[in-house]
Amino acid sequence: MGLLRVVMVYERPLAHKVVCHARCISVGRSVFPGDSVLPEDGAADDRASPARVLRIYREPMGEFTELTPGWSAVVELEGLEGTDPSWVQPMAGLRVVPPTAGTEQGQAG
């Protein structure tokens, strides 16, 4: 499991997307596009629906294929099945898990 700390939220271009600046605070696990994201302290029965990492990038370097521990970058997230990721707030901790093998939606359970 990976961990992200949201530094700031830049924008919410659509109801189911959020663009934020986040730092990877995992020990030994990078964050990758396609990973699922949940609130760090969220219980399994919480109202928060998972989101998915769409893009990781930083100007002037461009897009990253991974965000390694200790680095920060712009992270674009999308709520799965069009859900609202409004729980992504400044200073929030986010649990990051790889997508479930064999499915596109990777719902954590």
N, CA, C and O atoms as a GROMACS GRO file, in nm:
protein
  436
    1MET      N    1   0.084  -0.118   0.000
    1MET     CA    2   0.000   0.000   0.000
    1MET      C    3   0.089   0.124   0.000
    1MET      O    4   0.188   0.131   0.072
    2GLY      N    5   0.051   0.221  -0.082
    2GLY     CA    6   0.122   0.347  -0.087
    2GLY      C    7   0.046   0.455  -0.011
    2GLY      O    8  -0.071   0.437   0.024
    3LEU      N    9   0.113   0.565   0.015
    3LEU     CA   10   0.051   0.677   0.084
    3LEU      C   11   0.084   0.807   0.013
    3LEU      O   12   0.198   0.830  -0.027
    4LEU      N   13  -0.015   0.893  -0.001
    4LEU     CA   14   0.002   1.028  -0.054
    4LEU      C   15  -0.046   1.128   0.050
    4LEU      O   16  -0.140   1.100   0.124
    5ARG      N   17   0.018   1.243   0.057
    5ARG     CA   18  -0.030   1.354   0.140
    5ARG      C   19  -0.063   1.468   0.046
    5ARG      O   20   0.025   1.516  -0.027
    6VAL      N   21  -0.188   1.512   0.045
    6VAL     CA   22  -0.232   1.622  -0.041
    6VAL      C   23  -0.176   1.752   0.016
    6VAL      O   24  -0.200   1.785   0.132
    7VAL      N   25  -0.102   1.826  -0.066
    7VAL     CA   26  -0.046   1.954  -0.025
    7VAL      C   27  -0.145   2.066  -0.054
    7VAL      O   28  -0.170   2.151   0.031
    8MET      N   29  -0.201   2.064  -0.175
    8MET     CA   30  -0.302   2.164  -0.212
    8MET      C   31  -0.390   2.109  -0.323
    8MET      O   32  -0.349   2.022  -0.399
    9VAL      N   33  -0.511   2.162  -0.330
    9VAL     CA   34  -0.603   2.126  -0.438
    9VAL      C   35  -0.603   2.242  -0.536
    9VAL      O   36  -0.632   2.356  -0.499
   10TYR      N   37  -0.570   2.214  -0.662
   10TYR     CA   38  -0.565   2.318  -0.765
   10TYR      C   39  -0.703   2.347  -0.823
   10TYR      O   40  -0.747   2.462  -0.830
   11GLU      N   41  -0.771   2.241  -0.864
   11GLU     CA   42  -0.901   2.262  -0.928
   11GLU      C   43  -0.982   2.134  -0.928
   11GLU      O   44  -0.930   2.024  -0.906
   12ARG      N   45  -1.110   2.151  -0.953
   12ARG     CA   46  -1.204   2.041  -0.973
   12ARG      C   47  -1.271   2.067  -1.107
   12ARG      O   48  -1.381   2.122  -1.112
   13PRO      N   49  -1.205   2.026  -1.218
   13PRO     CA   50  -1.255   2.059  -1.351
   13PRO      C   51  -1.392   1.999  -1.382
   13PRO      O   52  -1.468   2.055  -1.460
   14LEU      N   53  -1.422   1.886  -1.323
   14LEU     CA   54  -1.551   1.819  -1.338
   14LEU      C   55  -1.590   1.766  -1.200
   14LEU      O   56  -1.506   1.753  -1.112
   15ALA      N   57  -1.718   1.736  -1.182
   15ALA     CA   58  -1.765   1.688  -1.051
   15ALA      C   59  -1.694   1.561  -1.006
   15ALA      O   60  -1.682   1.536  -0.886
   16HIS      N   61  -1.646   1.479  -1.100
   16HIS     CA   62  -1.582   1.353  -1.064
   16HIS      C   63  -1.430   1.356  -1.080
   16HIS      O   64  -1.366   1.250  -1.076
   17LYS      N   65  -1.371   1.474  -1.098
   17LYS     CA   66  -1.225   1.485  -1.111
   17LYS      C   67  -1.170   1.591  -1.016
   17LYS      O   68  -1.238   1.688  -0.983
   18VAL      N   69  -1.047   1.570  -0.973
   18VAL     CA   70  -0.978   1.669  -0.890
   18VAL      C   71  -0.830   1.668  -0.929
   18VAL      O   72  -0.771   1.563  -0.954
   19VAL      N   73  -0.771   1.788  -0.934
   19VAL     CA   74  -0.629   1.804  -0.963
   19VAL      C   75  -0.565   1.863  -0.838
   19VAL      O   76  -0.603   1.970  -0.793
   20CYS      N   77  -0.467   1.791  -0.783
   20CYS     CA   78  -0.404   1.836  -0.658
   20CYS      C   79  -0.253   1.819  -0.668
   20CYS      O   80  -0.202   1.751  -0.757
   21HIS      N   81  -0.182   1.882  -0.574
   21HIS     CA   82  -0.039   1.861  -0.559
   21HIS      C   83  -0.021   1.770  -0.439
   21HIS      O   84  -0.070   1.800  -0.331
   22ALA      N   85   0.047   1.659  -0.457
   22ALA     CA   86   0.060   1.560  -0.350
   22ALA      C   87   0.203   1.509  -0.341
   22ALA      O   88   0.276   1.507  -0.440
   23ARG      N   89   0.241   1.469  -0.221
   23ARG     CA   90   0.374   1.411  -0.194
   23ARG      C   91   0.355   1.264  -0.161
   23ARG      O   92   0.267   1.227  -0.084
   24CYS      N   93   0.440   1.181  -0.221
   24CYS     CA   94   0.440   1.038  -0.190
   24CYS      C   95   0.514   1.018  -0.058
   24CYS      O   96   0.634   1.044  -0.048
   25ILE      N   97   0.440   0.973   0.045
   25ILE     CA   98   0.501   0.953   0.177
   25ILE      C   99   0.512   0.804   0.212
   25ILE      O  100   0.529   0.768   0.328
   26SER      N  101   0.501   0.720   0.110
   26SER     CA  102   0.514   0.576   0.130
   26SER      C  103   0.657   0.541   0.168
   26SER      O  104   0.750   0.616   0.140
   27VAL      N  105   0.671   0.426   0.230
   27VAL     CA  106   0.803   0.372   0.254
   27VAL      C  107   0.820   0.254   0.159
   27VAL      O  108   0.763   0.148   0.181
   28GLY      N  109   0.899   0.274   0.055
   28GLY     CA  110   0.930   0.165  -0.037
   28GLY      C  111   0.824   0.132  -0.141
   28GLY      O  112   0.835   0.028  -0.206
   29ARG      N  113   0.722   0.217  -0.160
   29ARG     CA  114   0.624   0.190  -0.264
   29ARG      C  115   0.590   0.317  -0.340
   29ARG      O  116   0.546   0.416  -0.281
   30SER      N  117   0.611   0.314  -0.470
   30SER     CA  118   0.578   0.428  -0.556
   30SER      C  119   0.428   0.429  -0.585
   30SER      O  120   0.358   0.331  -0.559
   31VAL      N  121   0.380   0.540  -0.639
   31VAL     CA  122   0.242   0.556  -0.682
   31VAL      C  123   0.243   0.560  -0.835
   31VAL      O  124   0.328   0.625  -0.895
   32PHE      N  125   0.148   0.491  -0.898
   32PHE     CA  126   0.144   0.478  -1.043
   32PHE      C  127   0.008   0.521  -1.098
   32PHE      O  128  -0.093   0.508  -1.030
   33PRO      N  129   0.005   0.574  -1.222
   33PRO     CA  130  -0.124   0.596  -1.286
   33PRO      C  131  -0.202   0.464  -1.290
   33PRO      O  132  -0.145   0.359  -1.319
   34GLY      N  133  -0.331   0.471  -1.262
   34GLY     CA  134  -0.414   0.351  -1.257
   34GLY      C  135  -0.436   0.298  -1.118
   34GLY      O  136  -0.528   0.220  -1.096
   35ASP      N  137  -0.353   0.341  -1.020
   35ASP     CA  138  -0.372   0.299  -0.881
   35ASP      C  139  -0.504   0.355  -0.828
   35ASP      O  140  -0.549   0.461  -0.870
   36SER      N  141  -0.565   0.282  -0.735
   36SER     CA  142  -0.686   0.328  -0.666
   36SER      C  143  -0.646   0.407  -0.542
   36SER      O  144  -0.544   0.379  -0.479
   37VAL      N  145  -0.729   0.507  -0.507
   37VAL     CA  146  -0.700   0.595  -0.395
   37VAL      C  147  -0.823   0.603  -0.305
   37VAL      O  148  -0.935   0.616  -0.353
   38LEU      N  149  -0.801   0.594  -0.173
   38LEU     CA  150  -0.905   0.606  -0.071
   38LEU      C  151  -0.855   0.696   0.040
   38LEU      O  152  -0.734   0.714   0.054
   39PRO      N  153  -0.944   0.754   0.122
   39PRO     CA  154  -0.896   0.830   0.238
   39PRO      C  155  -0.813   0.738   0.328
   39PRO      O  156  -0.849   0.622   0.349
   40GLU      N  157  -0.703   0.790   0.382
   40GLU     CA  158  -0.613   0.709   0.463
   40GLU      C  159  -0.682   0.653   0.587
   40GLU      O  160  -0.658   0.538   0.624
   41ASP      N  161  -0.766   0.731   0.649
   41ASP     CA  162  -0.831   0.687   0.772
   41ASP      C  163  -0.972   0.637   0.750
   41ASP      O  164  -1.046   0.616   0.846
   42GLY      N  165  -1.012   0.617   0.624
   42GLY     CA  166  -1.148   0.574   0.593
   42GLY      C  167  -1.171   0.427   0.624
   42GLY      O  168  -1.088   0.342   0.591
   43ALA      N  169  -1.283   0.399   0.687
   43ALA     CA  170  -1.322   0.260   0.713
   43ALA      C  171  -1.381   0.201   0.585
   43ALA      O  172  -1.419   0.275   0.494
   44ALA      N  173  -1.390   0.071   0.578
   44ALA     CA  174  -1.442   0.004   0.459
   44ALA      C  175  -1.587   0.043   0.430
   44ALA      O  176  -1.629   0.040   0.314
   45ASP      N  177  -1.664   0.078   0.533
   45ASP     CA  178  -1.804   0.113   0.509
   45ASP      C  179  -1.826   0.264   0.499
   45ASP      O  180  -1.940   0.309   0.502
   46ASP      N  181  -1.720   0.342   0.488
   46ASP     CA  182  -1.732   0.487   0.473
   46ASP      C  183  -1.806   0.523   0.346
   46ASP      O  184  -1.819   0.440   0.255
   47ARG      N  185  -1.855   0.646   0.339
   47ARG     CA  186  -1.925   0.694   0.220
   47ARG      C  187  -1.829   0.724   0.106
   47ARG      O  188  -1.873   0.737  -0.008
   48ALA      N  189  -1.701   0.736   0.133
   48ALA     CA  190  -1.604   0.773   0.030
   48ALA      C  191  -1.587   0.661  -0.072
   48ALA      O  192  -1.550   0.548  -0.037
   49SER      N  193  -1.613   0.692  -0.198
   49SER     CA  194  -1.590   0.597  -0.306
   49SER      C  195  -1.447   0.613  -0.354
   49SER      O  196  -1.394   0.724  -0.351
   50PRO      N  197  -1.385   0.506  -0.399
   50PRO     CA  198  -1.247   0.517  -0.445
   50PRO      C  199  -1.233   0.608  -0.566
   50PRO      O  200  -1.327   0.628  -0.644
   51ALA      N  201  -1.114   0.662  -0.580
   51ALA     CA  202  -1.077   0.739  -0.698
   51ALA      C  203  -0.962   0.664  -0.764
   51ALA      O  204  -0.907   0.569  -0.708
   52ARG      N  205  -0.926   0.707  -0.884
   52ARG     CA  206  -0.818   0.644  -0.960
   52ARG      C  207  -0.720   0.752  -1.003
   52ARG      O  208  -0.761   0.861  -1.042
   53VAL      N  209  -0.590   0.722  -0.995
   53VAL     CA  210  -0.487   0.814  -1.041
   53VAL      C  211  -0.488   0.814  -1.194
   53VAL      O  212  -0.462   0.711  -1.256
   54LEU      N  213  -0.518   0.930  -1.254
   54LEU     CA  214  -0.517   0.940  -1.400
   54LEU      C  215  -0.380   0.979  -1.453
   54LEU      O  216  -0.326   0.914  -1.543
   55ARG      N  217  -0.323   1.085  -1.396
   55ARG     CA  218  -0.194   1.138  -1.444
   55ARG      C  219  -0.112   1.185  -1.326
   55ARG      O  220  -0.165   1.224  -1.222
   56ILE      N  221   0.020   1.181  -1.345
   56ILE     CA  222   0.116   1.238  -1.250
   56ILE      C  223   0.211   1.321  -1.334
   56ILE      O  224   0.271   1.269  -1.428
   57TYR      N  225   0.226   1.449  -1.301
   57TYR     CA  226   0.314   1.533  -1.382
   57TYR      C  227   0.369   1.650  -1.300
   57TYR      O  228   0.318   1.684  -1.193
   58ARG      N  229   0.474   1.709  -1.353
   58ARG     CA  230   0.538   1.825  -1.289
   58ARG      C  231   0.610   1.904  -1.397
   58ARG      O  232   0.690   1.850  -1.473
   59GLU      N  233   0.579   2.032  -1.401
   59GLU     CA  234   0.647   2.120  -1.497
   59GLU      C  235   0.785   2.156  -1.443
   59GLU      O  236   0.797   2.175  -1.322
   60PRO      N  237   0.886   2.166  -1.521
   60PRO     CA  238   0.892   2.152  -1.666
   60PRO      C  239   0.922   2.010  -1.713
   60PRO      O  240   0.947   1.989  -1.831
   61MET      N  241   0.922   1.914  -1.620
   61MET     CA  242   0.963   1.777  -1.654
   61MET      C  243   0.860   1.699  -1.734
   61MET      O  244   0.897   1.606  -1.806
   62GLY      N  245   0.732   1.733  -1.723
   62GLY     CA  246   0.628   1.660  -1.794
   62GLY      C  247   0.568   1.549  -1.711
   62GLY      O  248   0.570   1.554  -1.588
   63GLU      N  249   0.514   1.447  -1.779
   63GLU     CA  250   0.445   1.338  -1.711
   63GLU      C  251   0.543   1.238  -1.652
   63GLU      O  252   0.650   1.213  -1.707
   64PHE      N  253   0.504   1.181  -1.538
   64PHE     CA  254   0.581   1.075  -1.472
   64PHE      C  255   0.508   0.943  -1.490
   64PHE      O  256   0.385   0.939  -1.495
   65THR      N  257   0.583   0.834  -1.500
   65THR     CA  258   0.523   0.702  -1.502
   65THR      C  259   0.505   0.649  -1.360
   65THR      O  260   0.434   0.551  -1.338
   66GLU      N  261   0.569   0.714  -1.264
   66GLU     CA  262   0.552   0.679  -1.122
   66GLU      C  263   0.594   0.798  -1.037
   66GLU      O  264   0.672   0.883  -1.080
   67LEU      N  265   0.541   0.802  -0.915
   67LEU     CA  266   0.579   0.903  -0.817
   67LEU      C  267   0.647   0.828  -0.704
   67LEU      O  268   0.582   0.755  -0.629
   68THR      N  269   0.777   0.846  -0.691
   68THR     CA  270   0.855   0.770  -0.594
   68THR      C  271   0.849   0.835  -0.456
   68THR      O  272   0.822   0.955  -0.445
   69PRO      N  273   0.876   0.756  -0.350
   69PRO     CA  274   0.871   0.810  -0.214
   69PRO      C  275   0.960   0.934  -0.199
   69PRO      O  276   1.074   0.937  -0.246
   70GLY      N  277   0.904   1.037  -0.133
   70GLY     CA  278   0.977   1.161  -0.109
   70GLY      C  279   0.953   1.268  -0.214
   70GLY      O  280   0.980   1.386  -0.189
   71TRP      N  281   0.902   1.231  -0.330
   71TRP     CA  282   0.877   1.327  -0.438
   71TRP      C  283   0.734   1.377  -0.433
   71TRP      O  284   0.644   1.310  -0.382
   72SER      N  285   0.714   1.496  -0.487
   72SER     CA  286   0.579   1.550  -0.499
   72SER      C  287   0.556   1.593  -0.644
   72SER      O  288   0.650   1.622  -0.718
   73ALA      N  289   0.428   1.595  -0.682
   73ALA     CA  290   0.392   1.631  -0.819
   73ALA      C  291   0.243   1.661  -0.824
   73ALA      O  292   0.171   1.643  -0.725
   74VAL      N  293   0.198   1.708  -0.939
   74VAL     CA  294   0.056   1.727  -0.963
   74VAL      C  295  -0.003   1.588  -0.989
   74VAL      O  296   0.049   1.512  -1.071
   75VAL      N  297  -0.112   1.557  -0.920
   75VAL     CA  298  -0.177   1.428  -0.935
   75VAL      C  299  -0.322   1.455  -0.975
   75VAL      O  300  -0.396   1.525  -0.905
   76GLU      N  301  -0.362   1.398  -1.087
   76GLU     CA  302  -0.498   1.412  -1.135
   76GLU      C  303  -0.574   1.286  -1.099
   76GLU      O  304  -0.534   1.175  -1.137
   77LEU      N  305  -0.684   1.302  -1.025
   77LEU     CA  306  -0.764   1.189  -0.977
   77LEU      C  307  -0.903   1.192  -1.038
   77LEU      O  308  -0.957   1.299  -1.067
   78GLU      N  309  -0.961   1.074  -1.058
   78GLU     CA  310  -1.096   1.062  -1.110
   78GLU      C  311  -1.175   0.968  -1.022
   78GLU      O  312  -1.130   0.857  -0.992
   79GLY      N  313  -1.295   1.011  -0.978
   79GLY     CA  314  -1.383   0.924  -0.902
   79GLY      C  315  -1.429   0.809  -0.989
   79GLY      O  316  -1.470   0.830  -1.103
   80LEU      N  317  -1.423   0.687  -0.936
   80LEU     CA  318  -1.465   0.570  -1.013
   80LEU      C  319  -1.615   0.575  -1.038
   80LEU      O  320  -1.692   0.615  -0.950
   81GLU      N  321  -1.656   0.535  -1.156
   81GLU     CA  322  -1.795   0.532  -1.198
   81GLU      C  323  -1.862   0.669  -1.182
   81GLU      O  324  -1.982   0.677  -1.154
   82GLY      N  325  -1.785   0.777  -1.199
   82GLY     CA  326  -1.840   0.911  -1.194
   82GLY      C  327  -1.870   0.964  -1.055
   82GLY      O  328  -1.940   1.065  -1.042
   83THR      N  329  -1.819   0.898  -0.950
   83THR     CA  330  -1.845   0.945  -0.814
   83THR      C  331  -1.764   1.070  -0.782
   83THR      O  332  -1.662   1.097  -0.847
   84ASP      N  333  -1.807   1.144  -0.683
   84ASP     CA  334  -1.746   1.271  -0.644
   84ASP      C  335  -1.632   1.249  -0.545
   84ASP      O  336  -1.657   1.202  -0.433
   85PRO      N  337  -1.508   1.281  -0.583
   85PRO     CA  338  -1.396   1.265  -0.489
   85PRO      C  339  -1.375   1.390  -0.402
   85PRO      O  340  -1.262   1.436  -0.385
   86SER      N  341  -1.485   1.445  -0.348
   86SER     CA  342  -1.475   1.568  -0.269
   86SER      C  343  -1.400   1.548  -0.138
   86SER      O  344  -1.364   1.646  -0.072
   87TRP      N  345  -1.374   1.424  -0.099
   87TRP     CA  346  -1.297   1.396   0.021
   87TRP      C  347  -1.148   1.426   0.002
   87TRP      O  348  -1.072   1.425   0.100
   88VAL      N  349  -1.106   1.453  -0.122
   88VAL     CA  350  -0.966   1.493  -0.147
   88VAL      C  351  -0.955   1.641  -0.110
   88VAL      O  352  -1.003   1.728  -0.183
   89GLN      N  353  -0.892   1.669   0.003
   89GLN     CA  354  -0.879   1.803   0.059
   89GLN      C  355  -0.733   1.829   0.096
   89GLN      O  356  -0.656   1.734   0.112
   90PRO      N  357  -0.693   1.957   0.108
   90PRO     CA  358  -0.556   1.986   0.151
   90PRO      C  359  -0.522   1.918   0.284
   90PRO      O  360  -0.604   1.916   0.376
   91MET      N  361  -0.404   1.863   0.292
   91MET     CA  362  -0.348   1.792   0.407
   91MET      C  363  -0.410   1.654   0.431
   91MET      O  364  -0.378   1.589   0.530
   92ALA      N  365  -0.498   1.609   0.342
   92ALA     CA  366  -0.557   1.476   0.357
   92ALA      C  367  -0.452   1.369   0.328
   92ALA      O  368  -0.366   1.386   0.242
   93GLY      N  369  -0.461   1.259   0.400
   93GLY     CA  370  -0.379   1.142   0.372
   93GLY      C  371  -0.458   1.049   0.283
   93GLY      O  372  -0.577   1.026   0.307
   94LEU      N  373  -0.394   0.993   0.181
   94LEU     CA  374  -0.462   0.905   0.086
   94LEU      C  375  -0.392   0.770   0.081
   94LEU      O  376  -0.270   0.763   0.065
   95ARG      N  377  -0.469   0.662   0.096
   95ARG     CA  378  -0.416   0.527   0.078
   95ARG      C  379  -0.418   0.496  -0.071
   95ARG      O  380  -0.518   0.522  -0.138
   96VAL      N  381  -0.310   0.441  -0.121
   96VAL     CA  382  -0.299   0.408  -0.263
   96VAL      C  383  -0.276   0.259  -0.275
   96VAL      O  384  -0.185   0.203  -0.215
   97VAL      N  385  -0.362   0.194  -0.355
   97VAL     CA  386  -0.349   0.050  -0.376
   97VAL      C  387  -0.347   0.021  -0.525
   97VAL      O  388  -0.412   0.091  -0.602
   98PRO      N  389  -0.272  -0.081  -0.566
   98PRO     CA  390  -0.270  -0.115  -0.709
   98PRO      C  391  -0.409  -0.158  -0.754
   98PRO      O  392  -0.489  -0.206  -0.673
   99PRO      N  393  -0.439  -0.140  -0.883
   99PRO     CA  394  -0.568  -0.185  -0.934
   99PRO      C  395  -0.583  -0.336  -0.917
   99PRO      O  396  -0.484  -0.409  -0.923
  100THR      N  397  -0.705  -0.381  -0.896
  100THR     CA  398  -0.732  -0.523  -0.882
  100THR      C  399  -0.704  -0.593  -1.014
  100THR      O  400  -0.751  -0.548  -1.119
  101ALA      N  401  -0.630  -0.700  -1.010
  101ALA     CA  402  -0.595  -0.773  -1.133
  101ALA      C  403  -0.721  -0.827  -1.200
  101ALA      O  404  -0.809  -0.884  -1.134
  102GLY      N  405  -0.728  -0.808  -1.330
  102GLY     CA  406  -0.838  -0.864  -1.407
  102GLY      C  407  -0.963  -0.777  -1.414
  102GLY      O  408  -1.061  -0.815  -1.478
  103THR      N  409  -0.961  -0.661  -1.349
  103THR     CA  410  -1.077  -0.571  -1.358
  103THR      C  411  -1.029  -0.432  -1.393
  103THR      O  412  -0.914  -0.397  -1.368
  104GLU      N  413  -1.116  -0.354  -1.451
  104GLU     CA  414  -1.084  -0.216  -1.483
  104GLU      C  415  -1.118  -0.124  -1.370
  104GLU      O  416  -1.059  -0.016  -1.358
  105GLN      N  417  -1.211  -0.163  -1.283
  105GLN     CA  418  -1.261  -0.072  -1.183
  105GLN      C  419  -1.188  -0.084  -1.052
  105GLN      O  420  -1.197   0.009  -0.971
  106GLY      N  421  -1.117  -0.191  -1.025
  106GLY     CA  422  -1.029  -0.202  -0.910
  106GLY      C  423  -1.087  -0.160  -0.777
  106GLY      O  424  -1.016  -0.102  -0.695
  107GLN      N  425  -1.214  -0.188  -0.751
  107GLN     CA  426  -1.278  -0.148  -0.625
  107GLN      C  427  -1.212  -0.221  -0.510
  107GLN      O  428  -1.207  -0.344  -0.509
  108ALA      N  429  -1.160  -0.145  -0.413
  108ALA     CA  430  -1.095  -0.205  -0.297
  108ALA      C  431  -1.202  -0.267  -0.208
  108ALA      O  432  -1.312  -0.213  -0.197
  109GLY      N  433  -1.170  -0.379  -0.145
  109GLY     CA  434  -1.272  -0.443  -0.063
  109GLY      C  435  -1.224  -0.492   0.068
  109GLY      O  436  -1.301  -0.548   0.145
   0.00000   0.00000   0.00000
